[in-house]
Amino acid sequence: MPMKQTQAEANYGKGSPVENCGICVFYQGFHRCSQVMGNISPYGISDVYKAEHNPFGKTLTTNEISSIKKMAAR
């Protein structure tokens, strides 16, 4: 079994409304991640982020996602 990365190694930090640990395939709930060590917020994000498959398809356009990311960065 591969070792988990530290938060620093995974570049863990603040997520955005459209990309965050809460919608990542590796997030296990209860502030745990299968790939990153430590207390993981569902509102954070890291370099290992991989979005869950959305069975409803894309719900936002590329322009909407870009605008939301810009607003969240402020």
Gaussian input, Z-matrix of N, CA and C with variables (Angstrom, degrees):
# hf/3-21g

backbone

0 1
 N
 C     1     B1
 C     2     B2     1     A1
 N     3     B3     2     A2     1     D1
 C     4     B4     3     A3     2     D2
 C     5     B5     4     A4     3     D3
 N     6     B6     5     A5     4     D4
 C     7     B7     6     A6     5     D5
 C     8     B8     7     A7     6     D6
 N     9     B9     8     A8     7     D7
 C    10    B10     9     A9     8     D8
 C    11    B11    10    A10     9     D9
 N    12    B12    11    A11    10    D10
 C    13    B13    12    A12    11    D11
 C    14    B14    13    A13    12    D12
 N    15    B15    14    A14    13    D13
 C    16    B16    15    A15    14    D14
 C    17    B17    16    A16    15    D15
 N    18    B18    17    A17    16    D16
 C    19    B19    18    A18    17    D17
 C    20    B20    19    A19    18    D18
 N    21    B21    20    A20    19    D19
 C    22    B22    21    A21    20    D20
 C    23    B23    22    A22    21    D21
 N    24    B24    23    A23    22    D22
 C    25    B25    24    A24    23    D23
 C    26    B26    25    A25    24    D24
 N    27    B27    26    A26    25    D25
 C    28    B28    27    A27    26    D26
 C    29    B29    28    A28    27    D27
 N    30    B30    29    A29    28    D28
 C    31    B31    30    A30    29    D29
 C    32    B32    31    A31    30    D30
 N    33    B33    32    A32    31    D31
 C    34    B34    33    A33    32    D32
 C    35    B35    34    A34    33    D33
 N    36    B36    35    A35    34    D34
 C    37    B37    36    A36    35    D35
 C    38    B38    37    A37    36    D36
 N    39    B39    38    A38    37    D37
 C    40    B40    39    A39    38    D38
 C    41    B41    40    A40    39    D39
 N    42    B42    41    A41    40    D40
 C    43    B43    42    A42    41    D41
 C    44    B44    43    A43    42    D42
 N    45    B45    44    A44    43    D43
 C    46    B46    45    A45    44    D44
 C    47    B47    46    A46    45    D45
 N    48    B48    47    A47    46    D46
 C    49    B49    48    A48    47    D47
 C    50    B50    49    A49    48    D48
 N    51    B51    50    A50    49    D49
 C    52    B52    51    A51    50    D50
 C    53    B53    52    A52    51    D51
 N    54    B54    53    A53    52    D52
 C    55    B55    54    A54    53    D53
 C    56    B56    55    A55    54    D54
 N    57    B57    56    A56    55    D55
 C    58    B58    57    A57    56    D56
 C    59    B59    58    A58    57    D57
 N    60    B60    59    A59    58    D58
 C    61    B61    60    A60    59    D59
 C    62    B62    61    A61    60    D60
 N    63    B63    62    A62    61    D61
 C    64    B64    63    A63    62    D62
 C    65    B65    64    A64    63    D63
 N    66    B66    65    A65    64    D64
 C    67    B67    66    A66    65    D65
 C    68    B68    67    A67    66    D66
 N    69    B69    68    A68    67    D67
 C    70    B70    69    A69    68    D68
 C    71    B71    70    A70    69    D69
 N    72    B72    71    A71    70    D70
 C    73    B73    72    A72    71    D71
 C    74    B74    73    A73    72    D72
 N    75    B75    74    A74    73    D73
 C    76    B76    75    A75    74    D74
 C    77    B77    76    A76    75    D75
 N    78    B78    77    A77    76    D76
 C    79    B79    78    A78    77    D77
 C    80    B80    79    A79    78    D78
 N    81    B81    80    A80    79    D79
 C    82    B82    81    A81    80    D80
 C    83    B83    82    A82    81    D81
 N    84    B84    83    A83    82    D82
 C    85    B85    84    A84    83    D83
 C    86    B86    85    A85    84    D84
 N    87    B87    86    A86    85    D85
 C    88    B88    87    A87    86    D86
 C    89    B89    88    A88    87    D87
 N    90    B90    89    A89    88    D88
 C    91    B91    90    A90    89    D89
 C    92    B92    91    A91    90    D90
 N    93    B93    92    A92    91    D91
 C    94    B94    93    A93    92    D92
 C    95    B95    94    A94    93    D93
 N    96    B96    95    A95    94    D94
 C    97    B97    96    A96    95    D95
 C    98    B98    97    A97    96    D96
 N    99    B99    98    A98    97    D97
 C   100   B100    99    A99    98    D98
 C   101   B101   100   A100    99    D99
 N   102   B102   101   A101   100   D100
 C   103   B103   102   A102   101   D101
 C   104   B104   103   A103   102   D102
 N   105   B105   104   A104   103   D103
 C   106   B106   105   A105   104   D104
 C   107   B107   106   A106   105   D105
 N   108   B108   107   A107   106   D106
 C   109   B109   108   A108   107   D107
 C   110   B110   109   A109   108   D108
 N   111   B111   110   A110   109   D109
 C   112   B112   111   A111   110   D110
 C   113   B113   112   A112   111   D111
 N   114   B114   113   A113   112   D112
 C   115   B115   114   A114   113   D113
 C   116   B116   115   A115   114   D114
 N   117   B117   116   A116   115   D115
 C   118   B118   117   A117   116   D116
 C   119   B119   118   A118   117   D117
 N   120   B120   119   A119   118   D118
 C   121   B121   120   A120   119   D119
 C   122   B122   121   A121   120   D120
 N   123   B123   122   A122   121   D121
 C   124   B124   123   A123   122   D122
 C   125   B125   124   A124   123   D123
 N   126   B126   125   A125   124   D124
 C   127   B127   126   A126   125   D125
 C   128   B128   127   A127   126   D126
 N   129   B129   128   A128   127   D127
 C   130   B130   129   A129   128   D128
 C   131   B131   130   A130   129   D129
 N   132   B132   131   A131   130   D130
 C   133   B133   132   A132   131   D131
 C   134   B134   133   A133   132   D132
 N   135   B135   134   A134   133   D133
 C   136   B136   135   A135   134   D134
 C   137   B137   136   A136   135   D135
 N   138   B138   137   A137   136   D136
 C   139   B139   138   A138   137   D137
 C   140   B140   139   A139   138   D138
 N   141   B141   140   A140   139   D139
 C   142   B142   141   A141   140   D140
 C   143   B143   142   A142   141   D141
 N   144   B144   143   A143   142   D142
 C   145   B145   144   A144   143   D143
 C   146   B146   145   A145   144   D144
 N   147   B147   146   A146   145   D145
 C   148   B148   147   A147   146   D146
 C   149   B149   148   A148   147   D147
 N   150   B150   149   A149   148   D148
 C   151   B151   150   A150   149   D149
 C   152   B152   151   A151   150   D150
 N   153   B153   152   A152   151   D151
 C   154   B154   153   A153   152   D152
 C   155   B155   154   A154   153   D153
 N   156   B156   155   A155   154   D154
 C   157   B157   156   A156   155   D155
 C   158   B158   157   A157   156   D156
 N   159   B159   158   A158   157   D157
 C   160   B160   159   A159   158   D158
 C   161   B161   160   A160   159   D159
 N   162   B162   161   A161   160   D160
 C   163   B163   162   A162   161   D161
 C   164   B164   163   A163   162   D162
 N   165   B165   164   A164   163   D163
 C   166   B166   165   A165   164   D164
 C   167   B167   166   A166   165   D165
 N   168   B168   167   A167   166   D166
 C   169   B169   168   A168   167   D167
 C   170   B170   169   A169   168   D168
 N   171   B171   170   A170   169   D169
 C   172   B172   171   A171   170   D170
 C   173   B173   172   A172   171   D171
 N   174   B174   173   A173   172   D172
 C   175   B175   174   A174   173   D173
 C   176   B176   175   A175   174   D174
 N   177   B177   176   A176   175   D175
 C   178   B178   177   A177   176   D176
 C   179   B179   178   A178   177   D177
 N   180   B180   179   A179   178   D178
 C   181   B181   180   A180   179   D179
 C   182   B182   181   A181   180   D180
 N   183   B183   182   A182   181   D181
 C   184   B184   183   A183   182   D182
 C   185   B185   184   A184   183   D183
 N   186   B186   185   A185   184   D184
 C   187   B187   186   A186   185   D185
 C   188   B188   187   A187   186   D186
 N   189   B189   188   A188   187   D187
 C   190   B190   189   A189   188   D188
 C   191   B191   190   A190   189   D189
 N   192   B192   191   A191   190   D190
 C   193   B193   192   A192   191   D191
 C   194   B194   193   A193   192   D192
 N   195   B195   194   A194   193   D193
 C   196   B196   195   A195   194   D194
 C   197   B197   196   A196   195   D195
 N   198   B198   197   A197   196   D196
 C   199   B199   198   A198   197   D197
 C   200   B200   199   A199   198   D198
 N   201   B201   200   A200   199   D199
 C   202   B202   201   A201   200   D200
 C   203   B203   202   A202   201   D201
 N   204   B204   203   A203   202   D202
 C   205   B205   204   A204   203   D203
 C   206   B206   205   A205   204   D204
 N   207   B207   206   A206   205   D205
 C   208   B208   207   A207   206   D206
 C   209   B209   208   A208   207   D207
 N   210   B210   209   A209   208   D208
 C   211   B211   210   A210   209   D209
 C   212   B212   211   A211   210   D210
 N   213   B213   212   A212   211   D211
 C   214   B214   213   A213   212   D212
 C   215   B215   214   A214   213   D213
 N   216   B216   215   A215   214   D214
 C   217   B217   216   A216   215   D215
 C   218   B218   217   A217   216   D216
 N   219   B219   218   A218   217   D217
 C   220   B220   219   A219   218   D218
 C   221   B221   220   A220   219   D219

   B1=1.4607
   B2=1.5346
   B3=1.3367
   B4=1.4696
   B5=1.5263
   B6=1.3140
   B7=1.4615
   B8=1.5248
   B9=1.3291
   B10=1.4604
   B11=1.5237
   B12=1.3208
   B13=1.4539
   B14=1.5246
   B15=1.3142
   B16=1.4579
   B17=1.5299
   B18=1.3213
   B19=1.4628
   B20=1.5194
   B21=1.3313
   B22=1.4647
   B23=1.5324
   B24=1.3257
   B25=1.4679
   B26=1.5327
   B27=1.3329
   B28=1.4663
   B29=1.5269
   B30=1.3330
   B31=1.4637
   B32=1.5346
   B33=1.3339
   B34=1.4664
   B35=1.5251
   B36=1.3177
   B37=1.4559
   B38=1.5139
   B39=1.3097
   B40=1.4573
   B41=1.5245
   B42=1.3229
   B43=1.4565
   B44=1.5179
   B45=1.3042
   B46=1.4580
   B47=1.5294
   B48=1.3189
   B49=1.4687
   B50=1.5334
   B51=1.3211
   B52=1.4592
   B53=1.5340
   B54=1.3170
   B55=1.4553
   B56=1.5222
   B57=1.3364
   B58=1.4606
   B59=1.5185
   B60=1.3077
   B61=1.4586
   B62=1.5341
   B63=1.3015
   B64=1.4678
   B65=1.5159
   B66=1.3384
   B67=1.4649
   B68=1.5300
   B69=1.3149
   B70=1.4618
   B71=1.5292
   B72=1.3291
   B73=1.4643
   B74=1.5298
   B75=1.3223
   B76=1.4615
   B77=1.5398
   B78=1.3250
   B79=1.4704
   B80=1.5236
   B81=1.3335
   B82=1.4564
   B83=1.5252
   B84=1.3165
   B85=1.4633
   B86=1.5161
   B87=1.3059
   B88=1.4762
   B89=1.5277
   B90=1.3395
   B91=1.4628
   B92=1.5273
   B93=1.3528
   B94=1.4683
   B95=1.5203
   B96=1.3335
   B97=1.4603
   B98=1.5227
   B99=1.3279
   B100=1.4654
   B101=1.5254
   B102=1.3488
   B103=1.4575
   B104=1.5279
   B105=1.3493
   B106=1.4651
   B107=1.5296
   B108=1.3199
   B109=1.4721
   B110=1.5253
   B111=1.3112
   B112=1.4589
   B113=1.5124
   B114=1.3155
   B115=1.4662
   B116=1.5301
   B117=1.3119
   B118=1.4635
   B119=1.5221
   B120=1.3055
   B121=1.4641
   B122=1.5291
   B123=1.3249
   B124=1.4655
   B125=1.5300
   B126=1.3317
   B127=1.4637
   B128=1.5253
   B129=1.3383
   B130=1.4539
   B131=1.5159
   B132=1.3328
   B133=1.4694
   B134=1.5167
   B135=1.3339
   B136=1.4648
   B137=1.5254
   B138=1.3173
   B139=1.4566
   B140=1.5303
   B141=1.3257
   B142=1.4713
   B143=1.5323
   B144=1.3223
   B145=1.4642
   B146=1.5331
   B147=1.3170
   B148=1.4653
   B149=1.5295
   B150=1.3135
   B151=1.4666
   B152=1.5236
   B153=1.3150
   B154=1.4670
   B155=1.5198
   B156=1.3052
   B157=1.4598
   B158=1.5253
   B159=1.3134
   B160=1.4637
   B161=1.5285
   B162=1.3336
   B163=1.4612
   B164=1.5285
   B165=1.3265
   B166=1.4596
   B167=1.5224
   B168=1.3275
   B169=1.4586
   B170=1.5162
   B171=1.3208
   B172=1.4643
   B173=1.5162
   B174=1.3092
   B175=1.4612
   B176=1.5183
   B177=1.3234
   B178=1.4640
   B179=1.5269
   B180=1.3115
   B181=1.4608
   B182=1.5233
   B183=1.3094
   B184=1.4656
   B185=1.5220
   B186=1.3322
   B187=1.4696
   B188=1.5257
   B189=1.3338
   B190=1.4617
   B191=1.5252
   B192=1.3165
   B193=1.4681
   B194=1.5240
   B195=1.3151
   B196=1.4622
   B197=1.5312
   B198=1.3260
   B199=1.4735
   B200=1.5184
   B201=1.3267
   B202=1.4679
   B203=1.5324
   B204=1.3324
   B205=1.4683
   B206=1.5327
   B207=1.3343
   B208=1.4699
   B209=1.5226
   B210=1.3479
   B211=1.4677
   B212=1.5249
   B213=1.3249
   B214=1.4672
   B215=1.5216
   B216=1.3190
   B217=1.4622
   B218=1.5220
   B219=1.3137
   B220=1.4761
   B221=1.4861
   A1=108.87
   A2=117.20
   A3=119.71
   A4=111.81
   A5=114.21
   A6=120.31
   A7=109.72
   A8=115.41
   A9=120.38
   A10=109.36
   A11=115.78
   A12=121.30
   A13=109.49
   A14=116.20
   A15=119.32
   A16=107.12
   A17=116.53
   A18=119.98
   A19=111.02
   A20=117.07
   A21=120.81
   A22=110.84
   A23=117.09
   A24=120.88
   A25=111.67
   A26=116.61
   A27=121.76
   A28=112.36
   A29=116.95
   A30=121.39
   A31=110.91
   A32=115.69
   A33=122.57
   A34=110.96
   A35=116.64
   A36=121.19
   A37=111.17
   A38=115.65
   A39=122.34
   A40=110.87
   A41=116.87
   A42=121.90
   A43=111.08
   A44=116.31
   A45=121.86
   A46=108.37
   A47=118.00
   A48=119.38
   A49=113.59
   A50=118.55
   A51=120.10
   A52=113.60
   A53=118.03
   A54=123.01
   A55=108.70
   A56=115.97
   A57=120.35
   A58=110.05
   A59=116.28
   A60=122.23
   A61=112.47
   A62=117.40
   A63=120.76
   A64=113.70
   A65=117.53
   A66=120.67
   A67=111.35
   A68=116.77
   A69=123.24
   A70=110.05
   A71=116.42
   A72=120.95
   A73=112.32
   A74=117.79
   A75=120.88
   A76=113.62
   A77=117.19
   A78=119.96
   A79=109.03
   A80=116.45
   A81=122.11
   A82=113.21
   A83=116.80
   A84=119.83
   A85=110.38
   A86=116.14
   A87=121.64
   A88=112.06
   A89=117.38
   A90=124.26
   A91=113.20
   A92=116.10
   A93=120.85
   A94=110.68
   A95=114.68
   A96=122.45
   A97=107.45
   A98=117.07
   A99=119.95
   A100=112.41
   A101=118.00
   A102=121.28
   A103=114.46
   A104=117.25
   A105=121.39
   A106=109.69
   A107=116.37
   A108=122.37
   A109=112.25
   A110=115.28
   A111=121.23
   A112=114.67
   A113=114.09
   A114=123.57
   A115=108.65
   A116=117.43
   A117=122.55
   A118=109.99
   A119=116.23
   A120=121.43
   A121=109.49
   A122=117.69
   A123=118.86
   A124=111.82
   A125=118.18
   A126=123.05
   A127=112.79
   A128=117.11
   A129=121.68
   A130=110.49
   A131=115.61
   A132=121.66
   A133=108.16
   A134=115.95
   A135=120.90
   A136=109.33
   A137=115.48
   A138=120.68
   A139=112.94
   A140=118.21
   A141=120.59
   A142=111.84
   A143=117.71
   A144=122.56
   A145=111.70
   A146=114.94
   A147=122.14
   A148=106.45
   A149=116.51
   A150=121.56
   A151=111.86
   A152=114.91
   A153=121.27
   A154=108.71
   A155=117.03
   A156=121.08
   A157=108.96
   A158=117.27
   A159=121.75
   A160=108.17
   A161=117.97
   A162=120.01
   A163=113.32
   A164=117.54
   A165=121.77
   A166=112.09
   A167=117.51
   A168=121.34
   A169=111.21
   A170=115.89
   A171=120.70
   A172=109.48
   A173=115.27
   A174=119.66
   A175=112.15
   A176=116.91
   A177=121.87
   A178=109.27
   A179=116.20
   A180=120.20
   A181=109.66
   A182=116.84
   A183=121.72
   A184=111.07
   A185=117.57
   A186=121.17
   A187=111.40
   A188=117.45
   A189=120.55
   A190=110.55
   A191=116.83
   A192=120.97
   A193=110.17
   A194=117.34
   A195=121.76
   A196=111.14
   A197=117.10
   A198=121.27
   A199=111.71
   A200=117.25
   A201=121.30
   A202=109.93
   A203=117.73
   A204=120.54
   A205=111.30
   A206=116.90
   A207=120.81
   A208=111.28
   A209=116.98
   A210=120.48
   A211=111.41
   A212=117.05
   A213=121.01
   A214=111.60
   A215=117.48
   A216=121.15
   A217=112.69
   A218=116.98
   A219=119.92
   A220=112.04
   D1=127.43
   D2=179.46
   D3=-65.35
   D4=149.61
   D5=178.89
   D6=-75.73
   D7=148.28
   D8=174.55
   D9=-72.76
   D10=151.69
   D11=174.67
   D12=-83.94
   D13=152.95
   D14=171.24
   D15=-73.13
   D16=165.27
   D17=177.73
   D18=-61.88
   D19=-37.09
   D20=178.82
   D21=-66.09
   D22=-44.15
   D23=179.33
   D24=-61.94
   D25=-36.54
   D26=-178.00
   D27=-86.51
   D28=-0.87
   D29=-178.77
   D30=56.81
   D31=45.54
   D32=-179.25
   D33=-71.91
   D34=135.60
   D35=179.05
   D36=-167.89
   D37=-156.71
   D38=-176.40
   D39=-70.44
   D40=129.54
   D41=176.64
   D42=-87.55
   D43=-169.01
   D44=177.07
   D45=-126.45
   D46=169.32
   D47=178.78
   D48=-61.16
   D49=-22.01
   D50=-177.89
   D51=-106.82
   D52=-12.26
   D53=175.46
   D54=-138.26
   D55=113.51
   D56=-178.77
   D57=-159.29
   D58=163.18
   D59=-177.36
   D60=-59.59
   D61=-31.01
   D62=-178.13
   D63=-61.62
   D64=-21.14
   D65=178.56
   D66=-115.75
   D67=24.97
   D68=-179.67
   D69=-98.33
   D70=145.30
   D71=179.62
   D72=-64.30
   D73=-22.77
   D74=-177.23
   D75=-90.40
   D76=-12.51
   D77=-179.43
   D78=-72.14
   D79=129.85
   D80=-175.58
   D81=-106.81
   D82=6.17
   D83=-176.11
   D84=78.27
   D85=172.47
   D86=178.04
   D87=52.50
   D88=35.31
   D89=176.25
   D90=63.07
   D91=34.08
   D92=179.33
   D93=-124.89
   D94=147.70
   D95=177.11
   D96=-130.39
   D97=142.44
   D98=179.49
   D99=-76.54
   D100=-11.64
   D101=-175.75
   D102=-115.06
   D103=-20.19
   D104=-174.38
   D105=-125.58
   D106=136.23
   D107=-179.40
   D108=-75.33
   D109=157.90
   D110=170.37
   D111=91.34
   D112=-172.70
   D113=-179.08
   D114=-77.53
   D115=113.90
   D116=-174.74
   D117=-110.86
   D118=120.73
   D119=177.71
   D120=-79.95
   D121=140.77
   D122=174.98
   D123=-65.07
   D124=-13.36
   D125=-179.95
   D126=-96.14
   D127=0.79
   D128=178.00
   D129=-88.85
   D130=-174.61
   D131=175.00
   D132=-160.02
   D133=155.59
   D134=176.27
   D135=-142.01
   D136=177.12
   D137=179.99
   D138=-68.38
   D139=-15.44
   D140=178.98
   D141=-89.59
   D142=1.43
   D143=-178.88
   D144=-52.80
   D145=131.86
   D146=173.75
   D147=-141.88
   D148=114.83
   D149=-175.04
   D150=-61.76
   D151=140.32
   D152=171.47
   D153=-60.86
   D154=149.71
   D155=173.88
   D156=-68.52
   D157=129.49
   D158=178.13
   D159=-96.92
   D160=110.69
   D161=-177.51
   D162=-65.77
   D163=-13.98
   D164=179.60
   D165=-91.87
   D166=-1.04
   D167=-178.99
   D168=82.05
   D169=-172.38
   D170=179.05
   D171=-67.54
   D172=131.92
   D173=179.81
   D174=-107.46
   D175=-14.09
   D176=179.05
   D177=-125.44
   D178=146.67
   D179=175.70
   D180=-78.45
   D181=165.31
   D182=177.75
   D183=-58.95
   D184=-40.90
   D185=178.89
   D186=-65.23
   D187=-39.74
   D188=178.23
   D189=-64.30
   D190=-43.82
   D191=178.99
   D192=-61.64
   D193=-44.19
   D194=179.03
   D195=-60.68
   D196=-44.62
   D197=179.35
   D198=-63.39
   D199=-41.63
   D200=-179.97
   D201=-65.40
   D202=-43.03
   D203=178.40
   D204=-61.43
   D205=-41.39
   D206=178.73
   D207=-63.02
   D208=-43.71
   D209=178.49
   D210=-64.05
   D211=-40.03
   D212=-178.94
   D213=-68.71
   D214=-28.55
   D215=-179.35
   D216=-74.00
   D217=-18.62
   D218=-179.34
   D219=-75.88

